[in-house]
Amino acid sequence: MYRLLFRLVLRRMSAETAHHLGFGLLRFLMALPFARALGRRLFGPRDPRLGVRALGLDFPGPLGLAAGFDKDARGFEALGALGFAFVEIGTVTGEAQGGNPKPRLFRLPADRALVNRMGFNNEGSRAAAERLAKRRPGGVIVGANIGKTKVVAESEAAADYVASAERLAAHADYMVVNVSSPNTPGLRDLQSAEKLRPLLAEVRTALDRASPGRRVPLLVKIAPDLADEDIDAIGDLARELGLDGIIATNTTIRRDGLATDAAEVAEIGAGGLSGKPVKARALAVLRRLRARVGDSMVLVAAGGVEDADDAWERLAAGATLVQAYTAFIYDGPAFARRIHEGILSRMRAEGIGSIAELVGKETRAPKPPFRG
């Protein structure tokens, strides 16, 4: 039903208009009495074999919604009712900003991809914190993804991130430093180890200061376009600083190998490409990180997760958790349920009793055959 609606109606609207319409309708429906409970019953992961213990939290399943969909923490509970085990809000910045001029979000249906140059449009971390403060106990796990305000100079970037971290620390289950969006000038320069080290150290200190007695897990989100040696350097830095995890990966600026007509792609212009075309590189980055850091921290796989087999492959490659976004746009409300059900079905078929048994499966040496 959703795919028919997408093809006949939503595709005829601008991508950003369709997003706001769909998200608004979801929030309205999930505000009706008993709607969220019904949604969790219909869509949510309930089998304990899907549960994941990570970041000091108990996730009901391994699949979450990546940052970018719920930028301002307006509908995370509604999204959780659609079966996502966790929802990452943001990216939010220290100050409110309008983002880049429209149009700034584009579909590439032939590639099941999106191109966005939104530019961190959001109402600011203070507004997001006020909404998160109203969370009810027992709801969906929520992460907060923070980025740099566009007008803030690089020399003041750490202070901007710190302001957001301090506001959100008491209300988010985990925090993500986003230094990998291609749509804020100079942001990706912060991924170099010499710039990233003091930034992450200051955010860690701010989280501890703002939330005494509770450690807020801190992760960093990196780009798929990094050179291999830079990926290694970030892995080493994450271990050095005692980071809780790394999200691999954000969108790419590359455009090679697309099925969409080259002239159409050129007309769309700059922006981050997400979805199926990012799959291979995102998986390669994940595998490299796993080889570098082992199981010393949580790796969250994002980029091109289309179905249960993709999620399975990321988990087996060493991801503890998996995130999706673009495929959800194309597939609709039952997306998370299909992923979780597909993983569970394969677990049964292969005799795997828990997600913990699956994580890193491909990196472990096979056991020698038993000889009686």
N, C-alpha and C positions, 0 to 999 in steps of 0.2 A: 504493500500500500504506500509506504513512504517513498519508495523508489519511483513509483508512478507519479506521486505528488511532486517529487523533485524534478522529474523529467518534464511534466506538463505545466507546472506553476513556478516553482522556486528558481529553476534555471532561466526563466524569462525575466527575473528581477536581477538587479545588481547583487553581487554576492554579499555586500555589507548590509543592504536592505533586507535580504532574505535571512541573514543571520539575526538581525534585531527582531524581525517578525517572529521567527521560529523560537528564539530564546524567550521572547516576551510571552508567547503562547504557552510555552512549557512552564514558565513561572506562574502564570495564571492558573493553569490546570492543577499544578502541584500545590497551590494554595487552597484548593478546595478541601473540605473535610475528608479525612481519611485517605486522601489521594497519595500522599507520600508513603504511607504504610502499605497501601495497595501496590504502588510502584515497586517498592523494595521486595514485596512478596513475588511479584511477577518477573522482575528483572534482576534482582540482586543475587549475588553469589551466597549460597546458604550451606553448601557442603563444606564441612570442616577441612577436607583434604585440600581445598583451595586456599586456606588461610596462610598468611605470611607474617612472620614475626620479624620486623625490621625497624631500625631507627628508634627502638624502644617502644614501638607501637604494634598493635595487632590489626593487620589489614585483613578484611574478609576475603579478599582475592588479590591477584597480582596486577590487575589492569586498572589504571587510573586515567583521568583526563588531563592532558597536558595544559600548561598555561596558554593563554591567548583566547580561550573561549569565554570565560567568565572573568573579564579584566578587572571589574570593580567589586567583586564579591557580592553580587546581587542574587545569584541563583545556585550556589554550590549545593544546597540541600536538595533542590529539585534535580540536579544532575546526579547526585548520589542515589536518588530514587530510581534512576534509569539503570542502575547496576554498576556504576563505576565504584571501585573500592576506595578511591581517594580522588580528590579534585584539587588541582593546583590553580589558585587564583592569580591574577596579574597578567602581564607584568605591570606592577605599580611603581611609581617613581616618587621621589621626595616631594615634588610639587605637582599639582594638576597640570595637564597639558592636553592640547587638542589633537596632537599627532600631525601626520602629513596631510597634504591636500587630497581630497577625493577626486577620482576613484583611486582606491588604494588596496583593494582586495579583488582578486581575479581567479576564476576557475579555469582549469585545464582538464576538462572531462576525459579527453582521450588518454590522458596520463594519470587520471585519478589524483590530481595534484591541485594545489593552490599556490598562488604567488601573492604575497602580502608585503606592503610597505607601510603598515599602519603607523609606525613611529611611536609606539608606546602611548597611544591615546588612552588616558585614564583620568580619574578624578583625584588622584593622589593617594598616598599611603595613609594619610589621616582619615579620609573618608572610608577606605577599605577597613581600617582598624575598627572604626565605629560600627560597621556592619558585622564584622567577625565577633565583636564583643557581645553580640546578641545571640550567638550560637547556643543551641540547646544541648545539654549533655547527651551523649549517645548517638550523635549524628555522624555524618560522613567525615572521614579524616580529611583535613584541609591543609595544604601547603601554601605558602606565600612566596611568590616569585617577585624579586625586587630588581629594578634597573636604575639607570642614571637619567635624571632629568636632562632634556636636550640642551637647555641653555646653560647648564652647569659646566664650567671648564673642567678639563681632565684633572687639573691640580686640586680641584675641590670635589672630585668624584667620591672619594671615600666618605667624606662628611655627608654627602647626599644619600649614599647607601646606608650609613649609620642611622640617619634620621628615620628612614623607613623601617630599619631593623628594630629600633627602639620602640616605635609605635606598634609594630605588629607582634613583637616577641611574646606578649602575654596571651595572644589570641590564635596564633597559628600553631599547628602541630609540627611543622618543620619549615625551614627557610631555605630559599634558593637564590643565590647571587647569579644574575643573568649578565654575562659579559659577552654574549655571543650573537645577539641580534644584529643583522646587517643594516638595520633601518635607523639607527642613531649614529650620526657621524662620529667616528673615533672610538666607538664602544668596543669593537673587537680588538683594538690595540691593548685593552686592559687584560687580554688573555696571556700576554707575555709574562713569564714567571716573575720577573723583577717588578712589574707593576701589580700583578695579582697578589703577590705575597702580602704586602702591607694592607691592601684592600680587604682581603679575607681575614687577616689578623684583627683589624679594627672592627669588622662586623662581628667576629666571634666575641670579642671583648664587650661590644655593645649588647649582644644577646644575653651574655652572662650578667651584665649589669642591670639590664631591664627585667630579667626574669630570675631573680635569686631563688635558689633552691630547686630549680628545674632547668635541665639542660635542653635547650632548643636545638634539635639536629640542624646542621648547616651543610648544604650541598652547593656545588657550582655547576652551572650548565654551560657546555662548550659547543663550539661549532664543528660541523663535519669537514670544514674546509681547512682545518689546521694541518700542517705538515706532521708526519709521524713523529719526528723528534720533539715537536711542541706538545703533542699528546703525551709522550713519555715524560716531558718536563712537568706538565700539569699533574700527572699521576704521582710523580715524586713529590711535588709540592703539597698535594693533598695529604699524602702520608706524613710528610714533615709537620704539617700544621694540625694533624689530627682531625681532618675534615671527616664528616660522617658519610659523605657520598658524592658521586659525580653523575650528572645527567648527560647522557650521550645519545642523541645530539639535537641541536637546534636546526633551523632551516639552512639551506645552502644557497650560495650566489651562483652556482654553476647552472648551465642550461644544456649540457650535452646529453645526447641519447633520448631526447623527447620525441613523442609521437605527434604532438601538436605542431602545426605548420610553423616553420621558422619565422615567417613574416608576422604571424599573430603573436608569437612569443616576443619578437622584437618590439612590436607595437605596445605590448603591456609594459615593457621597460624594467626598471630596477625593482628589486625586492627579494625577499627570501622565498625560496621554493620549498614546499613541503609535500609530503605524500609519497606515493609509490616510487618516484625517481630517486628519493633519498635512501631507499632501503639498503642497497648494497653497501654504500659508504658508511652509513650509520652502524651497520652490523660490523664492518671492518674496524671502526673506531672502538666499538664495545669490546671486540676480541683483543685488540691491542691493549686497552686499559686493563682487562682482566689478566692478561699476561704480565702486565707491569705491576699491578697492585694486589693481585691474587684475591683472596677473600677478606682482605683487611678492611674493606669498607663496602657500603651499598652502592651498586651500580644500577642506575635506572635507565632502561633502554627506551629511546624515543626516535621516531623518524621512519616512516614507511611501514608501520605496523598495520597490516590490512586484515588479517584473519587470525584464527587460532594457531595455524601453523607458523605464522610469523612470530607470534608471541611465544610459542614453544621454542622456536629457534633462538630467540633472544635469551630466554631463561636458561636453556641448555648451554649457551655461550657464556653465561656468567652473570646475567642480570638478575637482581633480586626482585625487581619490580619492572613493570612495563607501562609506558604511556602511549596514548593515541590521541589524535585530533582530526586530521584530514579525512580519514576513512569514516569517522563518525558523521562528518558532514555529508558524505556521499551515501552512507548506508542507513542512517536514521536511528530512532530510539532503541531498537533491539540490538544495536551493535555490541554493547558491552556484554549482554547476556549471551550472545552467540560466541563471543570470544571465550568467556568463562566455561560455557558448556562444552565447547570444542576442546579446550585444554583438559577438562575433566574426563571427557570421553576417551581421549588419547592416554591419559594416565591409567584409566581402567584397562585399556587394551595392552599397555606396556608394563603393567604390574608396578606402577609407581604410586606410593602411598601418600606422598605429600609434595608440595611445591619445593620444600627444602631439599628433597631427594633429586629434584630435577635441576635446580640451580647449579650451573657449572658442570653439568653432566658430561659435556663434550671435552672439558679440560682435564677430566680425571682419567688416569690410566685404567684400562680395563683390567678387571681381576683375572688372574690366571684360572684356568678350568680346575675344578675340584678333582683331585685324584685320590680315590679311596684306597 
